[in-house]
């Protein structure tokens, strides 16, 4: 989604996605109105965080990029 990023930016983006999603899972697991165990909420939040982090930093178009010019050597 964001394309090629430096390693530090990718790390911070993944960390932010995991923290937000695990926090949401904790919040959903701690609410008494929703019949969800706290452990299940944390696991679901972690899984959603991993999926979100993958979608944020993965370059889905990396195989479709063609070089601007190809030089061929003739012998």
Jmol script that loads the backbone (N, CA, C; Angstrom):
load data "model"
ATOM      1  N   UNK A   1       0.822  -1.185   0.000  1.00  0.00           N
ATOM      2  CA  UNK A   1       0.000   0.000   0.000  1.00  0.00           C
ATOM      3  C   UNK A   1       0.868   1.252   0.000  1.00  0.00           C
ATOM      4  N   UNK A   2       1.856   1.307   0.880  1.00  0.00           N
ATOM      5  CA  UNK A   2       2.723   2.476   0.944  1.00  0.00           C
ATOM      6  C   UNK A   2       3.957   2.336   0.071  1.00  0.00           C
ATOM      7  N   UNK A   3       4.167   1.169  -0.514  1.00  0.00           N
ATOM      8  CA  UNK A   3       5.313   0.969  -1.385  1.00  0.00           C
ATOM      9  C   UNK A   3       6.585   0.696  -0.614  1.00  0.00           C
ATOM     10  N   UNK A   4       7.702   0.798  -1.300  1.00  0.00           N
ATOM     11  CA  UNK A   4       8.965   0.517  -0.614  1.00  0.00           C
ATOM     12  C   UNK A   4       9.323   1.628   0.374  1.00  0.00           C
ATOM     13  N   UNK A   5       9.454   1.253   1.620  1.00  0.00           N
ATOM     14  CA  UNK A   5       9.787   2.197   2.681  1.00  0.00           C
ATOM     15  C   UNK A   5      11.121   1.803   3.298  1.00  0.00           C
ATOM     16  N   UNK A   6      11.797   2.741   3.934  1.00  0.00           N
ATOM     17  CA  UNK A   6      12.992   2.369   4.696  1.00  0.00           C
ATOM     18  C   UNK A   6      12.636   1.407   5.829  1.00  0.00           C
ATOM     19  N   UNK A   7      13.606   0.663   6.283  1.00  0.00           N
ATOM     20  CA  UNK A   7      13.355  -0.383   7.282  1.00  0.00           C
ATOM     21  C   UNK A   7      12.773   0.183   8.579  1.00  0.00           C
ATOM     22  N   UNK A   8      13.252   1.336   9.015  1.00  0.00           N
ATOM     23  CA  UNK A   8      12.734   1.920  10.257  1.00  0.00           C
ATOM     24  C   UNK A   8      11.259   2.293  10.118  1.00  0.00           C
ATOM     25  N   UNK A   9      10.875   2.852   8.988  1.00  0.00           N
ATOM     26  CA  UNK A   9       9.474   3.234   8.784  1.00  0.00           C
ATOM     27  C   UNK A   9       8.574   2.005   8.700  1.00  0.00           C
ATOM     28  N   UNK A  10       9.054   0.952   8.040  1.00  0.00           N
ATOM     29  CA  UNK A  10       8.266  -0.279   7.996  1.00  0.00           C
ATOM     30  C   UNK A  10       8.087  -0.856   9.389  1.00  0.00           C
ATOM     31  N   UNK A  11       9.167  -0.850  10.189  1.00  0.00           N
ATOM     32  CA  UNK A  11       9.090  -1.367  11.549  1.00  0.00           C
ATOM     33  C   UNK A  11       8.093  -0.565  12.382  1.00  0.00           C
ATOM     34  N   UNK A  12       8.145   0.744  12.289  1.00  0.00           N
ATOM     35  CA  UNK A  12       7.221   1.589  13.069  1.00  0.00           C
ATOM     36  C   UNK A  12       5.783   1.405  12.602  1.00  0.00           C
ATOM     37  N   UNK A  13       5.572   1.226  11.317  1.00  0.00           N
ATOM     38  CA  UNK A  13       4.225   1.009  10.791  1.00  0.00           C
ATOM     39  C   UNK A  13       3.664  -0.324  11.270  1.00  0.00           C
ATOM     40  N   UNK A  14       4.490  -1.368  11.242  1.00  0.00           N
ATOM     41  CA  UNK A  14       4.060  -2.675  11.734  1.00  0.00           C
ATOM     42  C   UNK A  14       3.784  -2.611  13.232  1.00  0.00           C
ATOM     43  N   UNK A  15       4.657  -1.962  13.979  1.00  0.00           N
ATOM     44  CA  UNK A  15       4.467  -1.840  15.421  1.00  0.00           C
ATOM     45  C   UNK A  15       3.184  -1.075  15.752  1.00  0.00           C
ATOM     46  N   UNK A  16       2.920   0.008  15.033  1.00  0.00           N
ATOM     47  CA  UNK A  16       1.701   0.784  15.278  1.00  0.00           C
ATOM     48  C   UNK A  16       0.451  -0.037  14.962  1.00  0.00           C
ATOM     49  N   UNK A  17       0.472  -0.796  13.855  1.00  0.00           N
ATOM     50  CA  UNK A  17      -0.688  -1.621  13.503  1.00  0.00           C
ATOM     51  C   UNK A  17      -0.928  -2.690  14.561  1.00  0.00           C
ATOM     52  N   UNK A  18       0.139  -3.316  15.052  1.00  0.00           N
ATOM     53  CA  UNK A  18      -0.020  -4.342  16.080  1.00  0.00           C
ATOM     54  C   UNK A  18      -0.541  -3.755  17.385  1.00  0.00           C
ATOM     55  N   UNK A  19       0.000  -2.607  17.795  1.00  0.00           N
ATOM     56  CA  UNK A  19      -0.439  -1.988  19.058  1.00  0.00           C
ATOM     57  C   UNK A  19      -1.910  -1.587  18.985  1.00  0.00           C
ATOM     58  N   UNK A  20      -2.310  -0.993  17.877  1.00  0.00           N
ATOM     59  CA  UNK A  20      -3.711  -0.560  17.738  1.00  0.00           C
ATOM     60  C   UNK A  20      -4.647  -1.761  17.724  1.00  0.00           C
ATOM     61  N   UNK A  21      -4.323  -2.776  16.944  1.00  0.00           N
ATOM     62  CA  UNK A  21      -5.225  -3.925  16.845  1.00  0.00           C
ATOM     63  C   UNK A  21      -5.259  -4.749  18.127  1.00  0.00           C
ATOM     64  N   UNK A  22      -4.122  -4.923  18.791  1.00  0.00           N
ATOM     65  CA  UNK A  22      -4.132  -5.648  20.065  1.00  0.00           C
ATOM     66  C   UNK A  22      -4.876  -4.837  21.121  1.00  0.00           C
ATOM     67  N   UNK A  23      -4.740  -3.513  21.086  1.00  0.00           N
ATOM     68  CA  UNK A  23      -5.509  -2.667  21.999  1.00  0.00           C
ATOM     69  C   UNK A  23      -7.004  -2.785  21.765  1.00  0.00           C
ATOM     70  N   UNK A  24      -7.413  -2.836  20.513  1.00  0.00           N
ATOM     71  CA  UNK A  24      -8.834  -3.026  20.213  1.00  0.00           C
ATOM     72  C   UNK A  24      -9.315  -4.408  20.658  1.00  0.00           C
ATOM     73  N   UNK A  25      -8.477  -5.424  20.465  1.00  0.00           N
ATOM     74  CA  UNK A  25      -8.832  -6.766  20.932  1.00  0.00           C
ATOM     75  C   UNK A  25      -8.945  -6.825  22.441  1.00  0.00           C
ATOM     76  N   UNK A  26      -8.051  -6.137  23.147  1.00  0.00           N
ATOM     77  CA  UNK A  26      -8.129  -6.066  24.606  1.00  0.00           C
ATOM     78  C   UNK A  26      -9.405  -5.360  25.046  1.00  0.00           C
ATOM     79  N   UNK A  27      -9.728  -4.273  24.362  1.00  0.00           N
ATOM     80  CA  UNK A  27     -10.929  -3.514  24.709  1.00  0.00           C
ATOM     81  C   UNK A  27     -12.187  -4.355  24.487  1.00  0.00           C
ATOM     82  N   UNK A  28     -12.235  -5.083  23.361  1.00  0.00           N
ATOM     83  CA  UNK A  28     -13.398  -5.927  23.101  1.00  0.00           C
ATOM     84  C   UNK A  28     -13.469  -7.095  24.084  1.00  0.00           C
ATOM     85  N   UNK A  29     -12.317  -7.632  24.464  1.00  0.00           N
ATOM     86  CA  UNK A  29     -12.318  -8.737  25.416  1.00  0.00           C
ATOM     87  C   UNK A  29     -12.668  -8.302  26.830  1.00  0.00           C
ATOM     88  N   UNK A  30     -12.406  -7.047  27.168  1.00  0.00           N
ATOM     89  CA  UNK A  30     -12.681  -6.564  28.522  1.00  0.00           C
ATOM     90  C   UNK A  30     -14.096  -6.026  28.693  1.00  0.00           C
ATOM     91  N   UNK A  31     -14.808  -5.797  27.597  1.00  0.00           N
ATOM     92  CA  UNK A  31     -16.174  -5.273  27.709  1.00  0.00           C
ATOM     93  C   UNK A  31     -17.103  -6.374  28.227  1.00  0.00           C
ATOM     94  N   UNK A  32     -17.859  -6.096  29.281  1.00  0.00           N
ATOM     95  CA  UNK A  32     -18.749  -7.149  29.811  1.00  0.00           C
ATOM     96  C   UNK A  32     -19.974  -7.404  28.923  1.00  0.00           C
ATOM     97  N   UNK A  33     -20.324  -6.481  28.055  1.00  0.00           N
ATOM     98  CA  UNK A  33     -21.509  -6.663  27.213  1.00  0.00           C
ATOM     99  C   UNK A  33     -21.268  -7.670  26.092  1.00  0.00           C
ATOM    100  N   UNK A  34     -20.020  -7.825  25.690  1.00  0.00           N
ATOM    101  CA  UNK A  34     -19.688  -8.736  24.597  1.00  0.00           C
ATOM    102  C   UNK A  34     -19.152 -10.027  25.205  1.00  0.00           C
ATOM    103  N   UNK A  35     -19.792 -11.167  24.914  1.00  0.00           N
ATOM    104  CA  UNK A  35     -19.333 -12.433  25.504  1.00  0.00           C
ATOM    105  C   UNK A  35     -18.060 -12.942  24.811  1.00  0.00           C
ATOM    106  N   UNK A  36     -16.931 -12.316  25.135  1.00  0.00           N
ATOM    107  CA  UNK A  36     -15.662 -12.684  24.514  1.00  0.00           C
ATOM    108  C   UNK A  36     -14.607 -12.734  25.611  1.00  0.00           C
ATOM    109  N   UNK A  37     -13.870 -13.798  25.633  1.00  0.00           N
ATOM    110  CA  UNK A  37     -12.803 -13.939  26.613  1.00  0.00           C
ATOM    111  C   UNK A  37     -11.687 -12.954  26.291  1.00  0.00           C
ATOM    112  N   UNK A  38     -10.978 -12.506  27.315  1.00  0.00           N
ATOM    113  CA  UNK A  38      -9.891 -11.550  27.123  1.00  0.00           C
ATOM    114  C   UNK A  38      -8.781 -12.150  26.261  1.00  0.00           C
ATOM    115  N   UNK A  39      -8.457 -13.414  26.476  1.00  0.00           N
ATOM    116  CA  UNK A  39      -7.421 -14.081  25.700  1.00  0.00           C
ATOM    117  C   UNK A  39      -7.818 -14.184  24.224  1.00  0.00           C
ATOM    118  N   UNK A  40      -9.069 -14.493  23.966  1.00  0.00           N
ATOM    119  CA  UNK A  40      -9.545 -14.578  22.584  1.00  0.00           C
ATOM    120  C   UNK A  40      -9.506 -13.204  21.924  1.00  0.00           C
ATOM    121  N   UNK A  41      -9.852 -12.178  22.662  1.00  0.00           N
ATOM    122  CA  UNK A  41      -9.794 -10.821  22.131  1.00  0.00           C
ATOM    123  C   UNK A  41      -8.379 -10.411  21.781  1.00  0.00           C
ATOM    124  N   UNK A  42      -7.413 -10.765  22.642  1.00  0.00           N
ATOM    125  CA  UNK A  42      -6.014 -10.447  22.353  1.00  0.00           C
ATOM    126  C   UNK A  42      -5.502 -11.229  21.148  1.00  0.00           C
ATOM    127  N   UNK A  43      -5.865 -12.491  21.043  1.00  0.00           N
ATOM    128  CA  UNK A  43      -5.445 -13.294  19.888  1.00  0.00           C
ATOM    129  C   UNK A  43      -6.063 -12.777  18.589  1.00  0.00           C
ATOM    130  N   UNK A  44      -7.340 -12.425  18.646  1.00  0.00           N
ATOM    131  CA  UNK A  44      -8.003 -11.884  17.451  1.00  0.00           C
ATOM    132  C   UNK A  44      -7.397 -10.533  17.071  1.00  0.00           C
ATOM    133  N   UNK A  45      -7.097  -9.703  18.053  1.00  0.00           N
ATOM    134  CA  UNK A  45      -6.459  -8.423  17.778  1.00  0.00           C
ATOM    135  C   UNK A  45      -5.066  -8.600  17.206  1.00  0.00           C
ATOM    136  N   UNK A  46      -4.315  -9.560  17.730  1.00  0.00           N
ATOM    137  CA  UNK A  46      -2.986  -9.842  17.198  1.00  0.00           C
ATOM    138  C   UNK A  46      -3.036 -10.348  15.765  1.00  0.00           C
ATOM    139  N   UNK A  47      -3.981 -11.229  15.478  1.00  0.00           N
ATOM    140  CA  UNK A  47      -4.125 -11.737  14.115  1.00  0.00           C
ATOM    141  C   UNK A  47      -4.537 -10.621  13.159  1.00  0.00           C
ATOM    142  N   UNK A  48      -5.447  -9.774  13.598  1.00  0.00           N
ATOM    143  CA  UNK A  48      -5.848  -8.645  12.757  1.00  0.00           C
ATOM    144  C   UNK A  48      -4.690  -7.672  12.572  1.00  0.00           C
ATOM    145  N   UNK A  49      -3.867  -7.505  13.598  1.00  0.00           N
ATOM    146  CA  UNK A  49      -2.700  -6.630  13.501  1.00  0.00           C
ATOM    147  C   UNK A  49      -1.668  -7.158  12.519  1.00  0.00           C
ATOM    148  N   UNK A  50      -1.440  -8.456  12.541  1.00  0.00           N
ATOM    149  CA  UNK A  50      -0.501  -9.059  11.592  1.00  0.00           C
ATOM    150  C   UNK A  50      -1.016  -8.909  10.167  1.00  0.00           C
ATOM    151  N   UNK A  51      -2.304  -9.147   9.971  1.00  0.00           N
ATOM    152  CA  UNK A  51      -2.883  -9.002   8.625  1.00  0.00           C
ATOM    153  C   UNK A  51      -2.825  -7.545   8.162  1.00  0.00           C
ATOM    154  N   UNK A  52      -3.131  -6.619   9.047  1.00  0.00           N
ATOM    155  CA  UNK A  52      -3.078  -5.204   8.684  1.00  0.00           C
ATOM    156  C   UNK A  52      -1.648  -4.756   8.394  1.00  0.00           C
ATOM    157  N   UNK A  53      -0.703  -5.225   9.189  1.00  0.00           N
ATOM    158  CA  UNK A  53       0.697  -4.867   8.965  1.00  0.00           C
ATOM    159  C   UNK A  53       1.193  -5.418   7.635  1.00  0.00           C
ATOM    160  N   UNK A  54       0.811  -6.647   7.305  1.00  0.00           N
ATOM    161  CA  UNK A  54       1.199  -7.229   6.026  1.00  0.00           C
ATOM    162  C   UNK A  54       0.616  -6.421   4.869  1.00  0.00           C
ATOM    163  N   UNK A  55      -0.645  -6.063   4.982  1.00  0.00           N
ATOM    164  CA  UNK A  55      -1.284  -5.299   3.904  1.00  0.00           C
ATOM    165  C   UNK A  55      -0.680  -3.904   3.769  1.00  0.00           C
ATOM    166  N   UNK A  56      -0.223  -3.330   4.871  1.00  0.00           N
ATOM    167  CA  UNK A  56       0.339  -1.983   4.815  1.00  0.00           C
ATOM    168  C   UNK A  56       1.727  -1.950   4.191  1.00  0.00           C
ATOM    169  N   UNK A  57       2.573  -2.929   4.475  1.00  0.00           N
ATOM    170  CA  UNK A  57       3.955  -2.853   4.004  1.00  0.00           C
ATOM    171  C   UNK A  57       4.247  -3.733   2.793  1.00  0.00           C
ATOM    172  N   UNK A  58       3.323  -4.587   2.377  1.00  0.00           N
ATOM    173  CA  UNK A  58       3.577  -5.465   1.236  1.00  0.00           C
ATOM    174  C   UNK A  58       3.356  -4.703  -0.064  1.00  0.00           C
ATOM    175  N   UNK A  59       4.272  -4.881  -0.992  1.00  0.00           N
ATOM    176  CA  UNK A  59       4.149  -4.249  -2.295  1.00  0.00           C
ATOM    177  C   UNK A  59       3.488  -5.250  -3.238  1.00  0.00           C
ATOM    178  N   UNK A  60       2.222  -5.048  -3.534  1.00  0.00           N
ATOM    179  CA  UNK A  60       1.471  -5.989  -4.353  1.00  0.00           C
ATOM    180  C   UNK A  60       1.792  -5.869  -5.835  1.00  0.00           C
ATOM    181  N   UNK A  61       2.505  -4.830  -6.248  1.00  0.00           N
ATOM    182  CA  UNK A  61       2.794  -4.602  -7.663  1.00  0.00           C
ATOM    183  C   UNK A  61       4.255  -4.847  -8.005  1.00  0.00           C
ATOM    184  N   UNK A  62       5.000  -5.516  -7.151  1.00  0.00           N
ATOM    185  CA  UNK A  62       6.422  -5.665  -7.392  1.00  0.00           C
ATOM    186  C   UNK A  62       6.736  -6.530  -8.599  1.00  0.00           C
ATOM    187  N   UNK A  63       5.913  -7.466  -8.961  1.00  0.00           N
ATOM    188  CA  UNK A  63       6.177  -8.332 -10.095  1.00  0.00           C
ATOM    189  C   UNK A  63       5.724  -7.741 -11.417  1.00  0.00           C
ATOM    190  N   UNK A  64       4.964  -6.673 -11.386  1.00  0.00           N
ATOM    191  CA  UNK A  64       4.391  -6.102 -12.600  1.00  0.00           C
ATOM    192  C   UNK A  64       5.169  -4.906 -13.132  1.00  0.00           C
ATOM    193  N   UNK A  65       6.233  -4.539 -12.480  1.00  0.00           N
ATOM    194  CA  UNK A  65       7.009  -3.371 -12.888  1.00  0.00           C
ATOM    195  C   UNK A  65       7.994  -3.792 -13.968  1.00  0.00           C
ATOM    196  N   UNK A  66       7.973  -3.094 -15.069  1.00  0.00           N
ATOM    197  CA  UNK A  66       8.907  -3.368 -16.154  1.00  0.00           C
ATOM    198  C   UNK A  66       9.985  -2.302 -16.162  1.00  0.00           C
ATOM    199  N   UNK A  67      11.193  -2.688 -16.539  1.00  0.00           N
ATOM    200  CA  UNK A  67      12.246  -1.667 -16.622  1.00  0.00           C
ATOM    201  C   UNK A  67      11.946  -0.668 -17.724  1.00  0.00           C
ATOM    202  N   UNK A  68      12.454   0.538 -17.568  1.00  0.00           N
ATOM    203  CA  UNK A  68      12.185   1.588 -18.544  1.00  0.00           C
ATOM    204  C   UNK A  68      12.832   1.274 -19.889  1.00  0.00           C
ATOM    205  N   UNK A  69      14.029   0.742 -19.850  1.00  0.00           N
ATOM    206  CA  UNK A  69      14.711   0.418 -21.093  1.00  0.00           C
ATOM    207  C   UNK A  69      15.577  -0.818 -20.864  1.00  0.00           C
ATOM    208  N   UNK A  70      15.547  -1.706 -21.830  1.00  0.00           N
ATOM    209  CA  UNK A  70      16.356  -2.912 -21.751  1.00  0.00           C
ATOM    210  C   UNK A  70      17.392  -2.864 -22.854  1.00  0.00           C
ATOM    211  N   UNK A  71      18.642  -3.025 -22.465  1.00  0.00           N
ATOM    212  CA  UNK A  71      19.706  -3.061 -23.465  1.00  0.00           C
ATOM    213  C   UNK A  71      20.065  -4.515 -23.743  1.00  0.00           C
ATOM    214  N   UNK A  72      20.071  -4.849 -24.988  1.00  0.00           N
ATOM    215  CA  UNK A  72      20.445  -6.206 -25.367  1.00  0.00           C
ATOM    216  C   UNK A  72      21.792  -6.181 -26.038  1.00  0.00           C
ATOM    217  N   UNK A  73      22.620  -7.094 -25.649  1.00  0.00           N
ATOM    218  CA  UNK A  73      23.946  -7.183 -26.233  1.00  0.00           C
ATOM    219  C   UNK A  73      23.887  -8.080 -27.468  1.00  0.00           C
ATOM    220  N   UNK A  74      24.504  -7.625 -28.492  1.00  0.00           N
ATOM    221  CA  UNK A  74      24.592  -8.445 -29.693  1.00  0.00           C
ATOM    222  C   UNK A  74      26.021  -8.939 -29.830  1.00  0.00           C
ATOM    223  N   UNK A  75      26.163 -10.165 -30.193  1.00  0.00           N
ATOM    224  CA  UNK A  75      27.507 -10.744 -30.341  1.00  0.00           C
ATOM    225  C   UNK A  75      27.877 -10.887 -31.761  1.00  0.00           C
TER     226      UNK A  75
END
end "model"
wireframe off; spacefill off
backbone 0.3
color backbone group
